[in-house]
Amino acid sequence: MDERAMEELATGYGLIEGPVWDDSRGLIYSDVINGGVFCVGLDEKVSQIIEHRRGIGGMALHENGGIVVSGRNIALKPSDGGDTVVLLPDDPDGGCIGFNDITTDAKGRIYAGALSFRPVGSDDTPKPADLFLIDLDGSSRKVGGDVMLTNGLGVSPDGTKLYHSESRRGLIRVYDVEAKGDLGPHRTFVDTGDVTPDGLSVAVDGSVWVAMADGGRVDVFEPDGKLRRSIPCPLPMATSLCFGGSDLMDLYVVTGSRNSGRDNAGTVYRTRADVAGLPMAPAAVAIG
């Protein structure tokens, strides 16, 4: 398959986010607007694996087999269908009304971007929020601030940098990562101008692959921030992406419905990349 050809795998969603590859199941993703978590299986059949929950902007697998999801809190959905375990609660009095995107580092710690306003379906005034780290012992702490809207999060192959889409400001930021997971001051990795950076993934060569919401494309940046190339997406609202397949060279791109001309146009696409993605480590944080 030509790396620029996008194969449609599933459609009919409001706003797809949080794609994550599971070697045993396939591609897992959420519908932020309509709710639920879905899976395009290894046999390419689509199933729903979590019902109801809306607002999931990011997900990660957990080493115990469950799925960590964002939304009103950061929570673990056990694989056996047991009770949801809250890993990081919201704090409305402190200005945190929920969480959007998340990622893990190689040790299995979780980085999560908080929300101080509802970015979808409301007239809330945008306000800055914080970045949090959930450590292996289950404790959490603030590691960054002044974040208007966290979308993509990803760690460099050597674990020394955290990339972060600051969507409201049209910036991709980068932080130096300290040994215990704390972050240094942010600096600008890429200024995307009038195009909104959304979900991102990092490849094994250190390149950073970013879904450009309303740009209708995926932009690929060198480790120094220079644009390597752009890959067109059939729909204008490319919201997120991840690498998958047995060689991690399948690129999955997901979309929302905005500017598509129809409701529930969110679609899952697949194409081939020319480099393998960096495996996303399962979360290893304690669950009580």
Secondary structure, 3 states (H helix, E strand, C coil): CCCCCCEEEEEEECEEEEEEEECCCEEEEEECCCCCEEEEECCCCEEEEECCCCCCCCEEEECCCCEEECECCEEEECCCCCCCEEEECCEHHHCECEEEEEEECCCCCEEEEEECCCCCCCCCCCCCEEEEEECCCCCEEEEEEEECCEEEEEECCCCCEEEEEEHHHCEEEEEEECCCCCECCCEEEEECCCCEEEEEEEECCCCEEEEEECCCEEEEECCCCCEEEEEECCCCEEEEEEEECCCCCEEEEEEECCCCCCCCCEEEEEEECCCCECCCCCECCCCC
